[in-house]
């Protein structure tokens, strides 16, 4: 009798778990469907005299993905470039404000947006508004605009180069773990965490980072109309507060959103304008992502890379604060 009761209770438990799993799966499918339908871009409102805000939040990557843990917020460079191009084609848009709150991102993604900004400002004024953080790749983008407005306490600049990766050789020696890898190509496993860098390899990587820094410095100097040697002198990798950045000539105004709007109006030669924001519609998955989002970034990291292999070195270099 007792055995039959236990079997009956076990069937009830299994039935309950099956119901729970079915319900959860159903909710996930509904959420996915809603997310898919609502994942389009926000279209601009028709009318005369518009100023568009284009947000650039979090880590800047080519596809919106991030190697950072806990679902940190990211910006998709392809999406932002699309917004910029869209703003350039709409004659009703008189000016654009880049709302930047970003510690930077990958080199190519940051450069893509900066290049698009330079094209756009040849057609209509572009003002960068740095709220809290506009560093490294974020500052590169801001420097491409006509004018930069930054809060006096914002984190700005961080023009510098660093590259780092975890190296496990000491731990492997302690536990008697060996490392063997067959490669075709002398430098194919440069940056492997399972062996130390050779002096020659370290010099090669350092040279590549120096090339990236030189390109970054030249871009900032050209965009801001500053002497290259001067920019190189302040490109220590240290971030600057907005007030310091203003003193160094890295930003034009100290203030917030209202000032950015007024500067844009002045450059566009208009007295009034409707403010429109281009941004991706939020989905239920964005809400779940926020629950696990990490708000911690390394200050003053400059241009960085988490190097685990040569493929990482070549494709995932970052300009990060």
BELNOR-V133744 format. One record per residue. SS is DSSP state (A for helix, B for strand, O for the rest). Layout:
ss->SS
ss->SS
This chain:
ss->O
ss->A
ss->A
ss->A
ss->A
ss->A
ss->A
ss->A
ss->A
ss->A
ss->A
ss->A
ss->A
ss->A
ss->A
ss->A
ss->A
ss->A
ss->A
ss->A
ss->A
ss->A
ss->A
ss->A
ss->A
ss->A
ss->A
ss->A
ss->A
ss->A
ss->A
ss->A
ss->A
ss->A
ss->A
ss->A
ss->A
ss->A
ss->O
ss->O
ss->B
ss->O
ss->O
ss->O
ss->O
ss->O
ss->O
ss->O
ss->O
ss->B
ss->B
ss->B
ss->B
ss->B
ss->B
ss->B
ss->B
ss->O
ss->B
ss->B
ss->B
ss->O
ss->O
ss->O
ss->O
ss->O
ss->O
ss->O
ss->O
ss->O
ss->O
ss->O
ss->O
ss->B
ss->B
ss->B
ss->A
ss->A
ss->A
ss->A
ss->A
ss->A
ss->A
ss->A
ss->A
ss->A
ss->A
ss->A
ss->A
ss->O
ss->O
ss->O
ss->B
ss->B
ss->B
ss->B
ss->B
ss->B
ss->B
ss->B
ss->B
ss->B
ss->O
ss->B
ss->B
ss->B
ss->A
ss->A
ss->A
ss->A
ss->A
ss->A
ss->A
ss->A
ss->A
ss->A
ss->A
ss->A
ss->A
ss->A
ss->O
ss->O
ss->O
ss->O
ss->B
ss->B
ss->B
ss->B
ss->B
ss->B
ss->B
ss->B
ss->B
ss->B
ss->B
ss->O
ss->A
ss->A
ss->A
ss->A
ss->A
ss->A
ss->A
ss->O
ss->O
ss->O
ss->B
ss->B
ss->B
ss->B
ss->O
ss->O
ss->O
ss->O
ss->B
ss->B
ss->B
ss->O
ss->O
ss->O
ss->B
ss->O
ss->O
ss->B
ss->O
ss->O
ss->O
ss->O
ss->A
ss->A
ss->A
ss->A
ss->A
ss->A
ss->O
ss->O
ss->O
ss->O
ss->O
ss->O
ss->O
ss->O
ss->O
ss->O
ss->O
ss->O
ss->O
ss->O
ss->O
ss->O
ss->O
ss->O
ss->O
ss->O
ss->O
ss->O
ss->O
ss->O
ss->A
ss->A
ss->A
ss->A
ss->A
ss->A
ss->A
ss->A
ss->A
ss->A
ss->A
ss->A
ss->A
ss->A
ss->A
ss->A
ss->A
ss->A
ss->A
ss->A
ss->A
ss->A
ss->A
ss->A
ss->A
ss->A
ss->O
ss->O
ss->O
ss->A
ss->A
ss->A
ss->A
ss->A
ss->A
ss->A
ss->O
ss->O
ss->O
ss->O
ss->B
ss->B
ss->B
ss->A
ss->A
ss->A
ss->A
ss->A
ss->A
ss->O
ss->O
ss->O
ss->O
ss->O
ss->B
ss->B
ss->O
ss->O
ss->A
ss->A
ss->A
ss->A
ss->A
ss->A
ss->A
ss->A
ss->A
ss->A
ss->A
ss->A
ss->O
ss->O
ss->O
ss->O
ss->O
ss->B
ss->B
ss->B
ss->B
ss->B
ss->O
ss->B
ss->O
ss->O
ss->O
ss->A
ss->A
ss->A
ss->A
ss->A
ss->A
ss->A
ss->A
ss->O
ss->O
ss->O
ss->O
ss->O
ss->O
ss->O
ss->O
ss->O
ss->O
ss->O
ss->B
ss->B
ss->O
ss->B
ss->O
ss->O
ss->O
ss->A
ss->A
ss->A
ss->A
ss->A
ss->A
ss->O
ss->O
ss->B
ss->B
ss->B
ss->O
